[in-house]
Each structure stands twice: as C-alpha cells, then as structure tokens.
Amino acid sequence: MGDKFQLIHDVSPGTTGWTVKVVVAEKFSPKVAQRSPTKYQNLTLMDSEGSTVQATLYGQNITAFQDELLLGKTYLISNALVKETNAEYKAKSGEIQWTISGRTRIRRVEENNSNLLISTYSFTDFEDLPKYMDSNVDISVIGMIIDIKPRRIIQTRFGKECQVQDLVLVNKRFDTVLLTMWETFVDNECKYICQNLRKKLILIGKHLKVTSFNGLSISTKADSSFFIDGEFELVEEFKSWGHTNSEIIDNMISEKHYLTSTPSKLSSKLSVPTAEKDFTEIKNIQGLKTAKQFFWIKGKASVKVLNQTYWYMSCNNCNKISSENYGDIYPCVFCKCTDAKAIPRAKVYMQLTDPTGYINATAIGNPAEYFLQSNAEILMNQTLIPTAASMRLSMDEDEIFYVKAMTQELSTDCKFEILFIVNPSQIAGDKNTGKAPVEHIGEPIKFLEPTTKRSLFHSDTDDAQSSKKKT
C-alpha cells in the first residue's frame, strides 16, 4: 500500500494535515443508537501494517457515502474527525475512532490489497465448529452457498418479531452447515444471495457464533460482516474447486439431504465430556432461575406420564405448531412462509435422573425419536397409549444428555430441553480428544406413509396434550 502516507497509529486527536491510505476491512449494516433516534454505521479501516480503526457515519452521511467506502476497496482519507473512544467501548472499538462527514476527503485508489486483508482472517474449519458451540466465541468461516431457505419471522421471548433466513454452506470436504442470518442481513446480504444463488457464491463471514440450534449451526451477531464473492485468491481457488466438483455439488443441491430434520454430520464431532467431574449434577440445576445455560448431564431418562401426545403437527420451515393436516401446503402464521408444509414432529416429556436428583425435560425432533426408538410418522399413527413393546419408555443404562435451560411462563424456574443424546458405550477411537459420536444423528429416517390424515392442536407447554382430528 506504499509508505508515503501516515499510518493509523500516527493520527490522534489534534493531528492536522494527515492522509492515511486504508482498505475497508469491514462494513456493518446501519443501526439506530440505543439511547437516541440517531442512525449510525460503523466501518473497520485497515492500513498497510494491519492496524485498524473504527470509522463511523451518522444520519444523512450514511446515504451520502453509500457508494463510497466499498468493502475491500482502498482509499486515501483525510480530515476525518478523530477522537478518543468512550471508556465503555474501548475494549471493543479501540482507543481512537474516526467520524466521517461531508468535511472528510475521500479518494479511491485503484489498488488490490485483498491479500493483506485476508491475511488477518483466521478461519474455523467446519470440523472444529463443535468446539465453540454455545460459547459466543467469535469465529470466521468460508464456504460455498448452495442453498437458501425461505425467510421466516420468529418471536423472541420479549415479544419482538425478528426476520431470519438460513443459508446452507458447503466446504471442500462436502460438509454442510446452516448459517442463520438475522434482521438487516436478511434485507441486504440474503436479498443479493437470492438473486445470484445459481452462481454458487463464496461467502466469507466474520464475527459469527456457533449454536446448538438445529443440531449445530452458525448464526450472525450484531457485529458480523461478510464478503460475498470477494476479490481474493482464496475465493478464486474455492470457485475452481466448485467447478471441478460441480456434478457432486449439483447432486447435493438436488437431493437436499441437508434440509431434512437430521442435523449436520458435524454434530457427531461434539466434544462430549468423558471425566465425571465435567458433568453437571442435577441437584445443582434444580430450581435454576437463569436461562440460556447449557449442561452436560450423565444419567437416565424415563417417561413418567404415559398419557401424553408424542408428536405434534408442525411447519416444515419453522417447526412451530400447525392446525393443518399432514402434507397440506399452507401459509404459516408464525414464520410467514406462504408455502409451508405440515409435517409431524416427535416430542416427549420425560424425567432425567442421576444419583443426586431429577429434573423434568422435553425432547423434540431427533432426540425424541432416538429416545423413543421411533419416528414422528409412526407416532402420529399410534392410537393406543404406548407400552414398552411399542416404544422405548425408559433407559436401562446411563446416557449423556446436552440440556438447555429455558424460561417458562408463569414460573421463575427454568424448564429444560434436551438437544443431544449420546450413548457412552459408543465412545471410542480418539481417547485423546474425548470426542464421542452423537447417537441420535445419522442418515435421514425413511418415514412410513400414514394410514390416516391427522393433526394435533396443543399449546407449547410441557403438559401432556390431547390429539384432535381436523374437521
């Protein structure tokens, strides 16, 4: 990038006559300030030594500069307002920040500094994603976008409606993972991706997190940023790989196994504890008040309430309850998908026990099918109260459960949902890493055709529910 201009660390409040050559390393979506109605947009600028500074646009300047300061491009910048960052933001934004306004001089430089930019990224391999599940640790990924699911609306526990949309990424080992885009990323990046999906775009994402949603997936954070088909050698190499393997990728897209309810095979690489001290004793989470916590528990599960409904009819896009008949296409009132399909989903309310106590918990989807040793369509067609002969109702041996604590209505105590079930007897192989296979994950279950069309009306509570046939 040359050395005749100042570097970022040369510029401080009060410095005059400076010009810095920078590349736009990150460009975030505009937001509204928490304590005022002011709209702002942050950018991360990088100089030739890799030093960065946060630059901010406010109000009408966001629109005025929307065609300037393009992601990955190089500029000469001078006369920005330089000030110290407020103490509460220094850890995240650095000591100094710039404000760009109409007085700021910006000149585009035709240079390709993509290698410098990409050198600052540390990509997380898809195989390593389970290490960061539910930890909120920042990760960066690169992958080819092979599919995008319909936009859906979800409601947070605070009653706010948010729009989300899921992308399917594939790596060079043909592993797939779901990337959930939230809010402004749906309006911006997802809109562009939908228009250009056939091009098999290469996505580079930064400041992402790994969650246990849908088995294992990636999600955006407030400060996430993306390059889509950026001008990088790494991207060209990925595209060349995609061209060489186009037949395999096209078959993946056609078969769409990654859109079934079975989580990605990457979930089978979860780092399951093996030492007894690493498991949470149930007595320590009885009466838990703080939600959004995750625990590994070793114990047994059993069904104590036999007369419960072991499935519910759901939207295939958002998994929310549906009043439609099996197989019907309908507009979902929850996610706003106009062509949702009604499908059964397994659900079981059971009790987890270990030597220290017990908790009640719900398993939905794959964990429920694994525990019951059945699948949702068989459960839908079962009319009699179940017995040990028709499904598994208890465990003879200890198994390992990954449990999430959640808030519940009308109670300050948390409720619990089982996200994964691991059979300890299957732990084998790499004793150094302690990784165990997740027992309920495998090839998609081949469902049986139902003998009758049925639907289920029930609230999303832990009580046993009754099934009703739609008239």
MOCOR-V738032 format. One line per field, one symbol per residue. ss: DSSP state (h for helix, s for strand, l for the rest). phi: phi as a letter, one per 20 degrees, with the letter a starting at -180 (. if undefined). burial: I if it has 24 or more other C-alpha atoms within 12 Angstrom, else O. Layout:
ss: ???
phi: ???
burial: ???
This chain:
ss: lllllslhhhllllllllssssssssslllssllllllsssssssslllllssssssslhhhhhlllllllllsssssllssssllhhhhhhhllsssssllllsssssllllhhhhhllllsllhhhhhhhslllllsssssssssslllsssslllllsssssssssslllllssssssslhhhhhhhhhhhhlhhhllsssssssssslllllssssssssssssllllhhhhhhhhhhhhlhhhhhhhhhhlhhhlllllhhhhhllllllhhhlllhhhllllllllssssssssssllllllllssssslllllslllllllsslllllllllsssssssssssssssllsssssssslhhhhhhhlllhhhhhlllllllllllllsllllssssssssssllsssssssssssslhhhllllllllllllllllllllllllllllsllllllllllllslll
phi: .ncedfegfedcgnfcmebcecdfebceffcdffdbffebbecddcefenfcbedcdclfffffdfedlfgnedbecbmefdbffggfdffednfccdddcfefeccfdecddffffffeeceefgfeggfdfldmffccccaeedabeffcdcdffeneececbddddcdfdmfdbedeedlffffdfffffgfcgfflfdddccldcdceflnabdcfdfdfbcddlfecggffffffgfffdfffffffffflffeffffgffffdgeefdegfeeefggecfmgddeldcbecdaccbeedfeceeabfcffecmfgceeegnfebeffeemfecfdecfcfbbdbdeccfdqbcebddcmgfffffflbcfffffeedeffcffeafdbdecfcdcdddecfcfmbeffdcceebccegfefbnfffemfcfefedafgfefeffebecccdaeedeffddecefd
burial: IOOOOIIIIOIIOOOOOIIIIIIIIIIIIIIOOOOOOOOIIIIIIIIIOIIIIIIIIIIOIIOOOOOIIIIIIIIIIIIIIIIOIOOOOOOOIOIIIIIIIOOIIIOOOOOIIIOIIIOOIOIIOIIIIIIIIIOOOIIIIIIIIIIIIIIIIIOOOOOOOIIIIIIIIIIIOIIIIIIIIIIIIIOOIIOOIIOOIOOIIIIIIIIIIIIIIIIIIIIIIOIIIIIIIIIIOIIOOIIOIIOOOOOOIOOOIOOOIIIIIIIIIIIIIIIIIIOOOOIIIIOOIIOIOOOOIIIIIIIIIIIOOIOIIIIIIIIIIIIIIIIIIIIIOIOIIIIIIOOIIIIIIIIIIIIIIIOOOIIIIIIIIIIIIIIIIIIIIIIIIIOOOIOOOOIIIIIOOOIIIIIIIIIOOOOOOIIIIIIIIIIIOOIOOOOOOOIIIIIIIIOOOOOOOOOOIIIIIIOIIIOIOOIOOOO
